[in-house]
Amino acid sequence: MKRGVPDRKAQAQRSALNALKRARRLADKAGIELSDWEGEFLGSVADRIKTYGRAFGDPEKGAPGEALSAMQHRKLKEINAKAKGEPRVLKRGRGFQRKPPPEG
């Protein structure tokens, strides 16, 4: 029996909803208290995915087949890191620092 082409949008919806559930479950299991904003974020994003199939309205904020925007992915990663107890690290490049003088 041949399978049809998988529905990418439905797959993205399921994976996003599972990621949101996983984040909340991880925080509950670790005993980490999520802020009011984080709890509301997880709930409202899940509701928008269930209702509209994606959690953002502007198509420029995310890929066409994705259910979460880039910033929503980032916030979800931060909530997961907080639930795991990982330290909050800001990643920044060197910027416009002066290069060390050549040795010689």
C-alpha positions in Angstrom: 0.0 0.0 0.0 1.4 3.4 -1.0 1.3 6.3 1.3 0.3 9.7 0.1 2.5 12.8 0.4 2.7 13.9 4.0 0.9 17.1 4.9 3.8 19.4 5.9 1.5 22.0 7.6 -0.2 19.3 9.8 3.2 17.9 10.6 4.5 21.3 11.6 1.4 21.9 13.8 1.8 18.6 15.6 5.5 19.2 16.2 4.9 22.7 17.5 2.1 21.6 19.8 4.2 18.7 21.1 7.2 21.1 21.7 4.9 23.4 23.7 3.5 20.5 25.8 7.0 19.2 26.3 8.2 22.6 27.6 5.4 22.9 30.1 5.8 19.3 31.3 9.5 19.8 31.7 9.0 22.9 33.8 6.4 21.1 36.0 8.6 18.0 36.4 11.6 20.1 37.4 9.5 22.2 39.8 10.4 25.4 38.0 7.9 28.2 38.4 7.2 29.8 35.0 6.4 33.5 35.1 2.9 34.6 34.3 4.1 35.8 30.9 5.7 32.5 30.0 2.6 30.5 31.0 0.4 32.8 29.0 2.8 32.6 26.1 2.6 28.8 26.0 -1.2 28.7 26.3 -1.9 31.4 23.7 0.5 30.0 21.1 -1.0 26.6 21.5 -4.5 28.1 21.1 -3.5 30.0 17.9 -1.9 26.9 16.4 -5.1 24.8 17.1 -7.3 27.6 15.7 -5.3 28.9 12.7 -2.7 26.3 12.0 0.1 28.7 12.9 0.9 31.1 15.6 1.8 34.2 13.6 0.0 36.3 11.1 2.7 38.0 9.2 4.2 35.6 6.6 7.6 37.4 6.7 8.1 36.4 10.4 8.5 32.7 9.7 9.0 30.1 7.0 5.9 29.1 4.9 5.6 25.6 6.3 6.3 26.5 10.0 3.8 26.8 12.8 6.0 29.1 14.9 7.8 32.3 14.0 11.6 32.7 14.6 11.1 34.7 17.8 8.5 32.2 19.1 11.1 29.4 18.5 13.7 31.5 20.4 11.3 32.1 23.4 10.4 28.4 23.5 14.1 27.5 23.6 14.6 30.0 26.5 11.7 28.5 28.4 13.1 25.0 27.9 16.6 26.1 29.1 15.0 27.7 32.2 13.1 24.4 32.9 16.3 22.4 32.5 18.2 24.8 34.9 20.7 25.9 32.3 22.4 29.2 32.9 21.2 32.1 30.7 24.0 32.9 28.3 24.0 35.8 25.9 25.9 34.9 22.7 27.6 37.9 21.2 30.4 38.1 18.7 33.6 40.0 19.0 32.0 43.0 17.4 34.3 45.8 16.3 37.3 45.1 18.6 40.7 46.0 17.6 42.9 43.2 16.3 46.0 42.4 18.3 49.2 43.7 16.7 51.2 41.2 14.7 54.2 39.7 16.6 57.5 40.2 15.0 
